[in-house]
C-alpha cells in the first residue's frame, strides 16, 4: 500500500493495518479472513503493524461489550418505541428499554415512533441456526441490534416525545397514499416493503439486493446531480458541500442504512485523502469505510448484507482488469457475472438467463423507477406513470421467472468456501481468454470431484426438520431420497444438500401444516412419485400420484416401506393419515402423521405387537388426542420424535403424553427445544445429532 505522509502519530507506518483489523474480525466471521487472504495474495504486499492498531482496540472493545451484554428474562418499566413496521393484521414495533432493543407485535395503528410506553413483558430469545445451512434468526436480529422478542402482558401509552425520525415517519405516511408505494418506500426510505411473494420472487432471481444493499440507484442520482452542477458551473467547493447535503438527506430518509452510509463514507474518505494529499487506492477506501462502519455499528459484523457488500466491492476492484477495457452493455454484463460469482457461496444459485438480463434490470430500477419515485413526492400525478412502469417491470419479471432456470448448487462447508475463493482469484488472475478457458475447466473438474466426494459417502441420514408447528422430514440414502410431509424449509435444505431428485414425496394427509411446500417442491425439482392417502382431497398436482393404505408395500432403493394405515375412511382427516414403517440403518421408524386415538385403536387391534418400532414419530405433534397408553405399549419405542413450534397456541406437547413416554423410559427428541434432529447410519455405526436453537 501507499505510504502516508505525516499522518496521525508515526509517519513510518502503513495504513494497511485496517486490513489486519479485518483479519482479527475473521475470528468472529471467517469469511472476512478469507477475503483478506485473497486480497493480500493478489496485491503481494506485507501487512505491518500500523498506527491504526488503536482502532483495533476500539473495535474489539466495542465487540466485547456488545457480546457480553446481559439480557433479562423479564422487563417492567418505561420504554420508547424507536421503530414501527406495519403488516396486514399487526404492527411490529421495536422498543428501547434501558438501552437494549426488543421486538414485539401489537395491534395496528396504535403507536407511533417516539411514543413512551409503560411495558411489562417476558423476554424470549431468538433461535440460532437449527437447520443445516439454514437461517440463523439470532444472528439476523443481532445484526439489527435487537436482543429478543417480547410476550407482552401489559403495554400502555404514557406520552409522546421527540424522535429524530418524525419527519421520516411523516414521509412514510404520505407515501402510503400512492399506488406504487411499495417501490417508493423500498428505493427512497430503504424499507423492506415488498410483499412476501415479491420478496420470494426477487430473492429467487437473485435481484433483491438491487433494492436493498447495492445502493446503485444512489450512484445514478449522484451522476445526475453532478451533471446539473456542471451545467450550473459551480465551484468545486460548492459542489462538494451540496453533494454532502444531498448525501445527508438520503442518509436520514434511509435511517442511516448500511448501503447509503458506506457510499457516504467512501466519498468523504476520498475527499479527505485528496485534501491531505494522501495517495490511496480504491481498495483502501473500501476497507477504511467498512472499518468505520463497524466502529459506528458493531452489530453489522453479523449482517449478511454487510459481508456481501464487502465481498462484492473487493472483487469488483480486484477484477478491474477483466472489464476495464469493455464498454456498454457487455461491460455491465461482465460486471453482473463478477457480482454473481463473488457472492455465489451466499446464494448457491446460478441463473444463466438472468445474467444476460441483469444489466437491463439494473438500468430500469436505477433509472425510470427510482427517478419517478423521487418526482412523485413533488408531482403526485406521476404515480400513474410509475404504476405503468412497475406493471410492465413486474410483467417482465414474471416472464423471466417462467422461462428462467436456476442451477442450485450444494452449499459448501467452510473448507469449500476457502477453496472457491482461491480458485476464483486463480481464474481471473489470468490475462488471456485462453488461460481463463483452461482454468475454468480445471476449476469445474476440481469442484466436481469435491462435490462428488461429498455425495459418494455411504451415509444414510434421516432429518426431522425444525419447521415450527408442522411436519417436514427427509431421508437421504445412497439409493433413495424421500421427503415425508412438507410444511416449510424443505426445499432450501434439499438444495443445500445437493439433492436434485426425489424418489418419493410422501404426504401423510392434506392439512396445510403437512403439505404447504409440496407444490413448490414438485415445481422446482424432479419428483418421481407422490404418495398420498386415498381419503383426503389434496390441493396439489403431480402426474404420478399414488394412493396407499393398510397392507400396501413400496420399495425405494434399499428402503422398504410397509403401510399400516389408514385402515378405513374416517370422518376426521387426521385419522386418514398414512401410517408406515421404514427401516433406516439398524432402526425401525414408525411414521404416524396426525392420527388420533380412534385410528390408533384400529391399528392396535389389527397389528398388535407388529407395531413394535425403535423410533416413533409421535402423532399429531404430541396432542392429548393421540398417543394413547395402548398404542405406546404396542409400539414400545426407544426414541420418540415430536415436531412442533416453541410456545405454540395449542399447548403441544401435552404433559400426559410426555409422562407416558417417560414412564416407558423413552428418549424424547423435540424440535422446539432441540432444533433439527438428525439420525446418521454409516457402516454399522449410528449417531443422533441435534442443531440446537440456543
Secondary structure, 3 states (H helix, E strand, C coil): CCECCCCCCCCCCECCHHHHHHHHHCCCCHHHHHHHHHHHHHHCCCCCCCCCHHHHHHHHHHHHHHHHCCCCCEEEEEEEEEEEEECCCCEEEEEEECCEEEEEEECCCCCCCCEEEEEEEEEECCCCCCCCCCCCHHHHHHCCCEEEEEEEEEEEEEEECCCCCHHHHHHHHHHCCCCCHHHHHHHHHCCCCCCHHHHHHHHHHCCHHHCCCCCHHHHHHHHHHHHHHHHCCCCHHHHHHHHHHHHHHHHHHCCCCHHHHHHHHHHHHHHHHHHCCCCCCHHHHHHHHHHHHHHHCHHHHHCHHHHHHHHHHHHHHHCHHHHCCCCHHHHHHHHHHHHHHHCHHHHCEECHHHHHHHHHHHHHHHHHHHHHHHHHCCCHHHHHHHHHHHHHHHHHHHHHHHHCCCEECCCCCHHHHHHHHHHHHHHHCCCCHHHHHHHHHHHHHHHHHHHHHHHCCCCEEEEECCCCCCCEEEEECCCCEEEEEECCCHHHHHHHCCCCEEEEEECCCCCHHHHCCHHHHHHHCEEEEEEEECCCCCCCCCCCEEEECCCCEEEECCEEEEEEECCCCCCCHHHHCCEEEEEECCEEEEECCCCCHHHHHHHHHHHHHHHCCCEEECHHHHCCCCCCHHHHHHHCCCEEEECCCCCCCCCCCCHHHHHHHHHCCCEEEEHHHHEEEEEEEECCEEEEEEECCC
